[in-house]
Amino acid sequence: MAFAEDFTEFFDTDDFAINATIAGSVVSGILDEAFIEVAGIEGVHPTFACANADVQGVGHGASVAIGSTTYHVIGIQVDGTGMVELVLEDQS
């Protein structure tokens, strides 16, 4: 029997999670905008962690709307536990 994790409590929007619209579907997850510096250039590195099952079929270039900001997926980091981190690029 395959192990299936229920991420409902982890991605509860009453706590840390927020809703994003990804490829036309509402997905709960956690947005992180970590500070980065590369070769003296500073910026943020937005990522959206969510259940992998919620974003099956989402590929590079997919549109992600969070609040009033629109992002495109530029990376997909599957962690093997049922979660995925979508690396985003701000399109505003």
ZIKAPE-V501369 format. One record per helix or strand of 2 or more residues. SS is the DSSP state (H for helix, E for strand). FROM is the first residue (numbers start at 1). TO is the last residue. Records with the same first field share a line. If there is no record, write none. Layout:
SS = FROM-TO ; FROM-TO
//
This chain:
E = 18-22 ; 25-38 ; 41-51 ; 63-66 ; 69-78 ; 83-90
H = 52-55
//
